Amino acid sequence: MDEGADRHWPTDNDNNLTEVTKFFLLGFQVNYSLRIFLFCLLLGIYCGTICGNLLIITLVSTSKNVHTPMYFFISQLSVADVLLTNTIAPNMFHILLNGGATMTFASCITQFYFFDVAEASECLLLAVMSYDRYIAICNPLRYTSIMTCANCMKSALVSWLLAFSAILLDTITISKLIFCRSNIIDHFFCDYLPLIKIVCSDTFLVQLEVVLLSIPVIFIPTTIIIYSYVNIVLVILKISLSSGRQKAFSTCSSHLIVVSIFYGTLFGVYIVPTKGRTQTMSKILSLLYTVFTPMINPIIYSFRNEDIKKAACDWINKYIA
């Protein structure tokens, strides 16, 4: 017998006429044994994600041989991954152990805000990183003059400020909506689509705002990434020696893999039409970019990068061995 089976869950009829002040997140509606298995699996992934990203942040901060623009942006990406993971994971574990959990309205909106900030900042940082690779391969003689320490700091700061400010506008608008159809969210965190489904006030303004804000946060970064890699590929194809082409491609292959995974899952959830998609499939896709992608990023950048591996060995020998 599932331990959550006897719990009284609020029904849609309970909240038709009253404004919602709390939400009940259903999480994964599976039997207790499977929930425990998922808890252990995701807890292991969470620990690996935090350790891997904190290691990259530490190495970039302390190791001189990785004090370059590319590694600086990788460390910023790790900061975004840590923020994303810590925003989602703790409450997700609580939901798994209890077969659901209640969140106050303020907690739900706060989680929504910081989750979207992490996603938006990652979109912007990936675009800046693609521009960095574009300059390194397509205009190498001017690389040091363009990608200076000051310019890198400014690019990262603008990315974070734009993410925090753009998502704040969207969050304020969503917080002013009236949630009265139901207080049940069939998800494991407070995401945009599940929240909009239970709104009983007019959502035209917030949907328009999301479209407008997605231009600087998603579509312009995507355009920069595509433009950068089209030019990178054209330059690489002009290199006569195969060893030269391989060396040039290796400098951006890790970033390209991360971009493909991140945007593939992001577009799969929010851009691809959801008609015919089950809620279980939506949750699985959400797990990919909220749990697995932050874990994969440090693995890709560490295992495919000799500088990171060397810095890790030096750091271990210096502080641990």
Order of alpha helices (4+ residues) and beta strands (2+ residues): beta-alpha-alpha-beta-alpha-alpha-alpha-beta-alpha-alpha-alpha-alpha-alpha-alpha-alpha
